[in-house]
Amino acid sequence: MKGVASFLVVLSMSGACAEDSVPLAGSKFIPGMSESESRNSHVQNQPVTSKSCIASTDFDHFRDETLQQYRASPAFTKTCTLGDTKQIPDGFGFATACRGTKTIITFRFTKDLVSQTIENLIEGHRSASSSILTMMRRVGDCPGQTPPGRDS
């Protein structure tokens, strides 16, 4: 999960997250090592790639851990606020508000893929606003992780 924290600096959520939905089935999220690719609408043809461990035990843990990182960050809480979390059928979303910016973050899950959408709205400079899409594909287990489906 610590590798995912770097993605959480600027995040977003689509309008579809504005309504509450049925909780995500736990079987749709399998923790493990992920290869990620991020694309920013203002930086065309320059994807950023990385590899990180998503070690959360299940969907609820991933969501709670993600939100706790915001709540526990003195740099974030000093100048920003965290909005309510909304469940969507395949994930969750939330919004943040900081001086001069609003960010909406969405996470969507399938068995081996997590997508994150970040909508950055910059007040006073709408042309600088952007969208970031990050796709995280599960490629294996984290170091020391018991493979899914096997008891410890």
GIJO-V384988 format. One record per residue. BURIAL is 1 if it has 16 or more other C-alpha atoms within 10 Angstrom, else 0. D_FIRST is the distance of its C-alpha to the first C-alpha in Angstrom with 2 decimals. Layout:
burial = (BURIAL,BURIAL)
d_first = (D_FIRST,D_FIRST)
This chain:
burial = (1,0,0,1,0,0,0,1,0,1,1,1,1,1,0,0,1,0,0,0,0,0,0,1,0,0,0,1,1,1,1,1,1,1,1,1,1,1,1,1,0,0,0,0,0,0,0,0,0,0,1,1,1,1,1,1,0,1,1,1,0,1,1,0,1,1,0,0,0,1,0,0,0,0,0,1,0,0,0,1,1,1,0,0,1,1,1,1,0,1,1,1,1,1,1,1,1,0,0,0,1,1,1,1,1,1,1,1,1,1,0,1,1,1,1,1,1,1,1,1,1,1,0,0,0,0,0,0,1,1,1,1,1,1,1,1,1,1,0,1,1,1,0,0,0,0,0,0,0,0,0,0)
d_first = (0.00,3.79,5.38,5.14,6.65,9.58,10.36,10.72,13.79,16.06,15.50,18.02,19.45,22.58,25.66,25.08,22.58,25.48,26.52,25.15,24.80,24.42,21.05,18.94,19.86,17.17,18.34,17.07,13.37,12.62,9.25,9.44,9.81,10.38,12.99,12.95,16.06,16.65,20.20,21.74,25.06,26.64,25.76,27.25,27.02,24.41,21.07,18.11,16.27,13.29,11.41,7.70,5.94,4.36,5.40,6.44,10.18,11.57,11.98,13.03,10.15,7.70,10.50,11.25,7.99,8.05,11.72,11.66,10.05,13.15,15.48,14.74,15.19,18.89,19.12,18.06,20.15,23.08,23.90,21.91,21.72,19.25,21.05,21.09,18.59,20.39,19.83,21.03,22.02,19.05,16.27,16.26,17.06,17.81,19.68,19.77,23.01,23.60,26.97,28.30,25.30,23.83,20.62,19.83,16.45,16.22,13.71,15.70,14.94,17.08,16.81,15.40,14.65,12.53,14.48,13.88,17.10,17.74,21.33,22.38,25.81,27.57,30.59,33.70,32.41,31.76,32.25,29.21,26.95,24.61,22.24,19.10,17.99,14.82,14.88,12.07,14.01,13.00,15.00,14.57,12.86,10.38,12.71,14.24,12.97,15.99,16.70,16.70,20.16,20.98,21.44,20.27)
